[in-house]
Amino acid sequence: MRLCGDHPAGRTAIVALPAEIDVNNSDEVFRQLSTALRSGVELLIADFSETIYCDVSAIRAIVRALDQTDGTGAELRLVVPPGPVRRLLDLIRLDGRLPVYASPGQAGAAGTGQASAALGGERESR
């Protein structure tokens, strides 16, 4: 986890996720996201840039973290470059619940509470 304190969106944490997320490590992924949220961040970026595989347990960890943001007032954003993980998110329409960006810089630069035109030049809705 990397804390970026001087970010325009406020106190920001970036959690770089592993190359593979499955039932063996998804609880650890959730623990890292949850720890970041409990630290008082305003913006949490879950960075899938290095992730090449994830199963439903990874999606469950993300949804659990999203549910936790309700109690903290934080915003959760995903960084998912084009590829297999992005296709999975498109398939299950998780990108409809969370803003998805192509890079951490784009995720952090977007205004609070809005989704990005990061992928394909289209604005994505929450």
N, C-alpha and C positions, 0 to 999 in steps of 0.2 A: 504494500500500500504506500502510495506517495501522497503526502499532503501538500497542496499548493495554496498557501495562505493569501497571496496577493492577487487573486484572480478576480476579474470583474463580476463574476457571479457570486462572489463571497468566498467563504471558506470551502475549499474544494478538495476532495480526495479522489485519486485514481487508483483503482484496484486492477492490476494486470492479471488476467486470468491465464491458467495453464493451457498447454497445447491440446490436451485432451481432458474433457470433463465428463465423468460418468458416475455411476453409483459408488465407485471407490473413493472419489474425492469431492463430490458435490456438497457434502456437509461442510467440508473445509472451505469451499468457495462461499457458501452461505455465511459461515462464521466470519470470514474476512469482510464481506459486505456488511454484515450486521455490526461488527466492531467499528467499522468506519462510520456507520450511521449513528451509533451510540456516542461517538466522539464529538458530535455536535456539528458535523459538516452541513453546509447548505446545499451542496451539489456533490453527488456521488457518481463517478463515471466508472462503469464496469467495462473494462477494455478487453475485447475478444480479438484484438489484432493478431495475436500469436496462436489463437485457438483454431485448430483444424478439424476437431471432432467434438461433438457434444451430443448427449442423449437427453431423454426426457427429464432425468434427474437434474441436469444443468438448468433446464427451463424452470423446473420447480424451485430451484435455489434462487433464481432471478425473481420469480413471482413472489416468493416469500420475502425477499428483500424489498420488493415494490410495496407489498402489504405493510411492511415495517415503516416505510416512509410516511404513512398516514399519521403515525404517532410522533414523528420527529419534525415534520414540516420540511424535510429535505426533498430534493428532487433527484431521481435516478435517471441517468441517461446511459445508453449503450453505445459502444464503439464496435462496429462490426463491418469490416471491409467486405467487398464482394467476394463470394466464395460459398462453400458448403454450409457454413453456419448461418450466413445471411439468407440463403435459400430456405433453410429450416425455419428461421424466424418469419420469413414471408409466408411460408406454407401454413404455419399455425397462427399467423396474424398477431404475433406478439408485438410486432412493430406498430400495430394499431393502439396498443396500450402504453408504449414507451417510445420516446424519441430515439431514433437510431441514426448514427453518424458514421462517416467513413474514417475519421481520425480523431484522436484525443483533442487536437487543437480545434477542430470544428465543433466538437461537443462542448468544449469549454467556452468557446467564443460566442455561441448562440445565446440569445437573451434568456433570462429565467422564464420558465414556463412555456417555452415555445419549441417547436420542433424545427429541424433544419432542412435546408435544401441541399444537404450534403451529398446525397446519392442521386445521380441522374437529373439534377437540377429541379426536382419536384419537392414541394413542401409536403412533409409528412405530418399527419395529425396525430394527436394523442388519443 
